[in-house]
Amino acid sequence: MKIDDKYKWDLTKIFKTPEEFEQAYLELSSIPSKIKEFEGKLNIPEYFHDYYCLQRDFEEKISKLYL
């Protein structure tokens, strides 16, 4: 049974190609180990700033993948 395209989501608005999705997935999978490197260092403003930016990047990427 074939589903008519008008009933399908157009995911190319999020990722243009399956390769683009795979790249985002690989990037996302490396972030948790980077976040762990900040353990015990968040009392230093520079580290906190870097951690915050990395955390925001993680949240942005995971929200796209989760869709």
N, CA, C and O of each residue as an XYZ file, in Angstrom:
268
protein
N       0.840     -1.180      0.000
C       0.000      0.000      0.000
C       0.891      1.252      0.000
O       1.754      1.400      0.865
N       0.685      2.117     -0.937
C       1.452      3.364     -1.047
C       0.664      4.503     -0.414
O      -0.539      4.647     -0.631
N       1.364      5.301      0.366
C       0.737      6.463      1.004
C       0.988      7.677      0.122
O       2.121      7.944     -0.280
N      -0.051      8.387     -0.163
C       0.042      9.583     -0.991
C       0.931     10.614     -0.303
O       0.852     10.794      0.913
N       1.770     11.285     -1.071
C       2.713     12.270     -0.533
C       2.036     13.393      0.241
O       2.643     13.963      1.147
N       0.820     13.715     -0.087
C       0.147     14.815      0.620
C      -0.135     14.463      2.085
O      -0.439     15.349      2.884
N      -0.037     13.179      2.439
C      -0.246     12.739      3.817
C       1.063     12.512      4.572
O       1.048     12.048      5.712
N       2.165     12.828      3.959
C       3.475     12.635      4.574
C       4.064     13.972      5.005
O       3.785     15.008      4.400
N       4.876     13.940      6.050
C       5.581     15.134      6.491
C       6.756     15.391      5.565
O       7.417     14.457      5.110
N       7.009     16.651      5.293
C       8.166     17.031      4.492
C       9.328     17.318      5.443
O       9.481     18.439      5.928
N      10.132     16.308      5.700
C      11.237     16.445      6.648
C      12.446     17.147      6.059
O      13.412     17.419      6.772
N      12.407     17.440      4.774
C      13.534     18.144      4.154
C      13.654     19.578      4.662
O      14.665     20.239      4.426
N      12.637     20.054      5.349
C      12.735     21.387      5.951
C      13.643     21.354      7.182
O      14.149     22.389      7.617
N      13.842     20.161      7.738
C      14.702     19.997      8.905
C      16.084     19.521      8.471
O      17.099     20.115      8.836
N      16.111     18.456      7.696
C      17.350     17.904      7.135
C      17.128     17.669      5.653
O      16.217     16.937      5.268
N      17.940     18.272      4.834
C      17.769     18.175      3.383
C      18.038     16.772      2.843
O      17.436     16.355      1.854
N      18.941     16.050      3.495
C      19.300     14.706      3.028
C      19.451     13.773      4.226
O      19.630     14.234      5.353
N      19.378     12.471      3.991
C      19.651     11.528      5.080
C      21.078     11.678      5.623
O      21.318     11.450      6.809
N      22.011     12.056      4.765
C      23.390     12.267      5.201
C      23.487     13.435      6.187
O      24.268     13.389      7.138
N      22.701     14.465      5.956
C      22.682     15.612      6.860
C      22.161     15.191      8.236
O      22.669     15.643      9.262
N      21.152     14.328      8.251
C      20.635     13.790      9.503
C      21.719     12.982     10.218
O      21.933     13.152     11.419
N      22.394     12.115      9.491
C      23.447     11.283     10.073
C      24.562     12.142     10.672
O      25.068     11.842     11.753
N      24.940     13.201      9.972
C      25.984     14.096     10.470
C      25.551     14.764     11.774
O      26.338     14.857     12.717
N      24.317     15.222     11.829
C      23.799     15.849     13.044
C      23.769     14.844     14.190
O      24.072     15.188     15.333
N      23.407     13.609     13.885
C      23.380     12.560     14.910
C      24.779     12.300     15.463
O      24.957     12.176     16.675
N      25.755     12.221     14.588
C      27.131     11.986     15.033
C      27.646     13.136     15.890
O      28.301     12.915     16.909
N      27.345     14.370     15.472
C      27.761     15.538     16.252
C      27.108     15.512     17.634
O      27.752     15.796     18.643
N      25.841     15.171     17.660
C      25.105     15.136     18.921
C      25.660     14.073     19.864
O      25.754     14.297     21.070
N      26.019     12.941     19.323
C      26.495     11.851     20.173
C      27.837     12.158     20.844
O      28.192     11.506     21.826
N      28.575     13.124     20.337
C      29.865     13.464     20.948
C      29.734     14.516     22.058
O      30.668     14.700     22.838
N      28.620     15.188     22.137
C      28.466     16.293     23.087
C      28.434     15.840     24.550
O      29.064     16.495     25.380
N      27.731     14.748     24.916
C      27.710     14.391     26.350
C      29.105     14.197     26.964
O      29.319     14.576     28.115
N      30.040     13.625     26.231
C      31.387     13.470     26.798
C      32.076     14.822     26.957
O      32.868     15.014     27.879
N      31.777     15.752     26.064
C      32.333     17.104     26.199
C      31.751     17.808     27.412
O      32.459     18.524     28.121
N      30.462     17.605     27.651
C      29.805     18.226     28.801
C      30.416     17.702     30.093
O      30.616     18.464     31.039
N      30.710     16.423     30.140
C      31.296     15.815     31.346
C      32.637     16.452     31.703
O      33.007     16.480     32.877
N      33.364     16.958     30.721
C      34.661     17.583     30.978
C      34.546     18.830     31.870
O      35.537     19.263     32.459
N      33.351     19.400     31.967
C      33.152     20.607     32.768
C      32.859     20.305     34.236
O      32.722     21.224     35.044
N      32.763     19.029     34.582
C      32.455     18.646     35.953
C      33.479     19.246     36.919
O      34.687     19.081     36.745
N      32.979     19.940     37.931
C      33.829     20.550     38.936
C      34.468     21.864     38.522
O      35.262     22.426     39.276
N      34.137     22.365     37.337
C      34.768     23.587     36.831
C      33.786     24.743     36.619
O      34.189     25.828     36.198
N      32.515     24.519     36.905
C      31.513     25.532     36.570
C      31.542     26.748     37.493
O      30.788     27.698     37.281
N      32.381     26.733     38.492
C      32.539     27.918     39.344
C      33.481     28.945     38.706
O      33.641     30.052     39.220
N      34.099     28.572     37.590
C      34.982     29.488     36.853
C      34.167     30.076     35.694
O      33.681     29.331     34.843
N      34.013     31.407     35.654
C      33.128     32.026     34.664
C      33.378     31.598     33.213
O      32.425     31.375     32.467
N      34.634     31.484     32.809
C      34.927     31.116     31.418
C      34.422     29.706     31.110
O      33.857     29.457     30.045
N      34.635     28.787     32.057
C      34.159     27.422     31.869
C      32.634     27.376     31.849
O      32.027     26.655     31.057
N      32.031     28.162     32.738
C      30.571     28.184     32.790
C      30.006     28.677     31.455
O      29.041     28.116     30.936
N      30.606     29.715     30.914
C      30.150     30.247     29.629
C      30.274     29.197     28.528
O      29.337     28.999     27.754
N      31.409     28.529     28.453
C      31.618     27.494     27.441
C      30.630     26.343     27.619
O      30.086     25.817     26.648
N      30.407     25.958     28.888
C      29.444     24.901     29.185
C      28.044     25.309     28.734
O      27.334     24.526     28.103
N      27.661     26.523     29.057
C      26.331     27.018     28.701
C      26.135     26.996     27.179
O      25.083     26.570     26.701
N      27.125     27.445     26.425
C      27.028     27.444     24.958
C      26.939     26.016     24.417
O      26.171     25.753     23.491
N      27.705     25.111     24.976
C      27.664     23.722     24.547
C      26.307     23.091     24.872
O      25.758     22.341     24.065
N      25.778     23.392     26.039
C      24.473     22.871     26.444
C      23.369     23.383     25.512
O      22.477     22.625     25.133
N      23.427     24.648     25.147
C      22.433     25.215     24.221
C      22.539     24.554     22.856
O      21.521     24.256     22.232
N      23.759     24.323     22.385
C      23.982     23.650     21.112
C      23.391     22.239     21.162
O      22.741     21.795     20.215
N      23.621     21.548     22.265
C      23.082     20.204     22.449
C      21.559     20.216     22.389
O      20.958     19.395     21.697
N      20.938     21.137     23.107
C      19.475     21.215     23.140
C      18.898     21.531     21.762
O      17.864     20.984     21.378
N      19.559     22.404     21.030
C      19.094     22.756     19.695
C      19.171     21.539     18.760
O      18.228     21.255     18.022
N      20.274     20.845     18.799
C      20.457     19.682     17.919
C      19.527     18.531     18.289
O      18.969     17.872     17.411
N      19.362     18.292     19.570
C      18.517     17.174     19.958
C      17.055     17.457     19.651
O      16.296     16.532     19.359
N      16.649     18.718     19.711
C      15.260     19.035     19.382
C      14.974     18.801     17.898
O      13.867     18.406     17.532
N      15.966     19.044     17.052
C      15.787     18.762     15.615
C      15.741     17.264     15.348
O      14.950     16.800     14.527
N      16.580     16.515     16.034
C      16.613     15.062     15.830
C      15.387     14.378     16.391
O      14.931     13.371     15.849
N      14.853     14.913     17.467
C      13.716     14.305     18.135
C      12.436     14.424     17.314
O      11.543     13.584     17.420
N      12.351     15.479     16.489
C      11.156     15.662     15.680
C      10.957     14.449     14.823
O       9.998     14.388     14.053
